[in-house]
Amino acid sequence: MKHSATPAPLPFKARAAQALADPTLKIAIGRTTGTAERKRAAALADFPQFGAARDQGKRIKDHVIAHLDHYLVEFERNAIASGAQVHWAATASDASRIVVELCRQAGARRVTRVKSMLGEEIGLPHALDAAGIERVETDLAEHIVQLGGDTPSHIVWPAMHRTREQVSAMFKQLHRAPHTEETIEAMVESARRELRDKFLSADVAISGANFLVADTGATCTVTNEGNAELTTTPPRVHIVTAGIEKLVPSTAHAFALLRLLVRSATGADVTQYTTFHCGPRQPGDLDGPQEFHIVLVDNGRTRMLREGLKDMLRCLRCGACMNHCVVFRQLGGHAYGGVYPGPMGAVLTPVLDGLKSSRDLAHACTLNGRCQEVCPVDIPLPTLLRGWRDRSWRDGLEPRTMHVGLAGWAFVASHPRLYRLATAIALRAMRLFRRGGWIRGMPFISGWTAHRDFPAPAPKTFMAMARAMDETRTREHT
């Protein structure tokens, strides 16, 4: 049988156009990011020490990154002492292969998977499905994503791209005993009925980790639903996958960072569940797994150290940068095309997927700096994005039209008379299209006006206004 070739993925601009043309997506994004922004603002208003805590968090992460080799060795030693088995994965495929092999060794037919962006990064859902192992997503939003056959669109709220009305219709179609009342509580109960027996009958539990505590060898997860705790305790085997940058020196350092993570992510003081896992079940324990495995994943992280991206390794995966990003709030997560969306994704995706296929992400940023302003560990995201733009230019990845356009602009800008003439002509031309202070359509700016109006220019150019101000000051002082 002849199979058709897999269609090439859409380029970023096509994905962005699709997102901008979807009115339901706009509603879903607005509901989630608007709520997140308000809750974060309220949380910080009640936490005047946030600035000092932010500086402390930045120092903790920078210290660990500078001494990563030391803390990796310390964590491995203490994790093994607690009874855990530690595995090292250089690449995403290595990590997925290790996890699948551990599941097969355990004879697993069903596994539960706690929400983990690292799991998405290494392609674990696809690897488990390809291995014929039933995968049960335990997070409510990830359950919605799994039912919909799509991918997470936000690192904290994976199903942000779906409205509650869409979720209700999906549950009614796919759940064995769906809800009959159109309330969030009824929909949650429907998911509980669908998933609870699967939680308790799984052979293996797979989770991520928000922190890896070096001096104890423990892993730490923070959740709000409790499904992580429910599904990592009953199975015989618990597997943790974590990026090597998740290390902290001690439990005290983990809690210092938790104060920043939770407020920035959900606007709460602390999550409902903060759990430390330290090795398998010990003699006298009433529950817990018989085997505890930790898969430490590099997948480009040490390369980021070498290539000037070490600041990005501070990231706590709180999602604040995307909640406040003017681009993300128009497009949502799927338009970015990678595992990680938003400003932090625009920095990470070139590392994971290559700059050639993702160079448009850095150019989509407005560089307004809001992402760095709200980052709980002060990652200079605009600077890192400018770095990708520079590298794209140096590597010859920019289209010829960009080279020609910049050459033309440089020529005009380096000849003051020509520049003043060009801006004066452009100003007069734009006035012809002005309607009530806005331009709804005009040649050469259709990329902007296709989805939003363009603000009409001021009556005079900036240079003309500056000259007028100088003349006014001169008259006042004479």
ABEGO torsion letter per residue (X at the ends): XBBBBBBBBBBAAAAAAAAAABAAAAAAAAAAAAAAAAAAAAAAAABAAAAAAAAAAAAAAAAAAAAAAAAAAAAAAAAAAAGBBBBBBABAAAAAAAAAAAAAAAGBABBBBBBBAAAAAAGAAAAAAAAGBBBBBABAAAAAAAAAGBBBABAABAAAABBAAAAAAAAAAABABBBABBBAAAAAAAAAAAAAAAAAABABBBBBBABBBAAAGBBBBBBAAGAAAAAAAABABBBBBBBAAABBABAAAAAAAAAAAAAAAAGBABBABBBBBBEBBBBGBABEBABBBBBBBAGGAAAAAAAGAAAAAABAGAGAAAAABAAAAAAEAAAAGBABBEAAAAAAAAAAAEAAAAAAAAAABAGAGAAAAABAAGBBAAAAAAAAAAAAAAAGABBAAAAAAAAAAAAAAABAAAAAAAAAAAAAAAAAABBGGBBABBBGAAAAAAABBBBBBBABBAAAAAAAAAAAAAAAAX
